Amino acid sequence: MLWPYKTPGIPDELFERLPGIPLSKREVRLLLVSALRLKSNSVIWDIGAGTGTIPVEIGLLCPENTIIAVERDEDVVKLIRQNCDRFGVENVKIFEGKAPDCLGELQPLPDRVCIEGGRPIKEIILKVWQYLKPEGRLVATAGNLETLYLISEGLSELQARNIEVVQSGINRLETRGINQTFAAVDPIFILSGEKF
């Protein structure tokens, strides 16, 4: 078994990748999974699933949950399937479609949503909120100021409760030449809010 542990935090290099397709770094995945506050029977929509790291982590951690990974690109959909197969994850459904247009086709409805990308981000948030069950949680990531502002604005318009914003500041020890130095992992904002 590629990852025989009960804890999340799969090393990045164990995932299959495609050039130009983003991968949520291990430490960021830990924060995202924590922010989702998963339950034993959660239905999770992962919008902009990219490499499929979040579906794989959640699929291994909560095999009784249902995860729907949404991606618009056929090659990336295949990559997510490859990574799910690689780790033996069987509770992920992969949907090829462009958010927010495809959201009405997804079933079952979620009590947790993770938005790792997509444009227009605010429109996606406003639309996905319509499908999110009461007491559900939405978690979204922002790598720049503009996206941070649009997500914040969307959560405010929706009157989300218990809003949290966390900025990761993570450094990894790397070997460069004969020295070991700390290198920063790209900082990212993780925003979350609840629907009542």
C-alpha positions, 0 to 999 in steps of 0.5 A, spaced: 500 500 500 502 506 497 500 510 504 498 505 509 497 510 515 491 513 518 493 520 518 493 525 512 499 528 509 501 524 503 508 527 501 507 531 494 512 526 490 507 520 491 502 523 486 502 523 479 502 530 476 501 533 469 505 540 467 502 546 469 496 543 473 497 545 480 498 541 486 496 543 493 502 542 498 502 537 503 501 542 509 496 546 505 492 539 504 492 538 512 489 545 513 484 544 508 482 537 511 482 540 518 477 546 515 472 542 512 470 539 519 468 532 516 463 528 519 462 520 518 457 521 513 459 527 509 458 529 502 464 533 499 464 537 493 471 538 491 471 544 485 477 545 481 480 538 484 486 539 480 491 533 481 486 530 486 490 530 492 484 533 496 479 527 494 485 522 495 486 525 502 479 525 504 478 518 501 483 515 505 481 518 511 474 517 511 472 511 506 465 512 508 464 519 505 462 521 498 467 525 494 465 528 488 471 531 484 469 537 479 474 538 473 473 541 466 479 538 463 479 531 460 486 530 461 486 532 468 480 528 470 484 522 467 490 524 472 485 525 478 482 517 476 490 515 476 491 518 483 485 515 486 487 508 483 494 509 485 492 510 492 486 505 492 481 510 493 474 508 491 469 513 494 471 518 489 466 520 483 469 524 478 465 529 474 468 533 468 465 539 467 466 547 468 463 550 474 459 554 476 455 551 470 455 544 471 453 544 479 446 543 478 448 536 475 452 533 481 448 529 486 448 527 492 448 535 495 454 536 499 454 538 506 462 540 505 465 544 499 472 545 497 473 550 492 481 550 490 480 554 484 476 556 478 473 562 475 469 566 476 471 564 483 465 569 486 460 566 482 462 559 483 461 561 491 454 564 490 452 558 486 455 552 490 452 556 496 445 554 493 446 547 493 450 546 500 446 543 505 444 547 512 449 547 517 454 545 511 461 548 510 465 551 505 472 552 504 476 556 499 483 557 497 486 564 495 493 565 492 493 572 491 489 578 493 484 579 488 481 572 489 482 573 497 477 579 496 472 576 491 472 570 496 471 574 502 466 579 498 462 572 496 462 569 504 459 576 506 454 577 501 451 570 503 452 572 510 456 566 512 457 564 519 463 563 523 468 565 518 475 563 518 481 566 514 488 562 515 494 564 512 499 559 511 506 560 513 510 554 511 517 552 510 521 546 508 528 544 509 531 543 502 538 541 500 541 546 496 548 544 494 552 542 500 547 546 505 540 545 508 536 551 508 529 553 509 525 554 503 518 557 503 512 554 501 507 558 497 503 562 502 496 561 501 489 563 504 484 558 506 477 561 508 471 558 511 464 559 513 458 555 515 451 556 512 445 556 517 
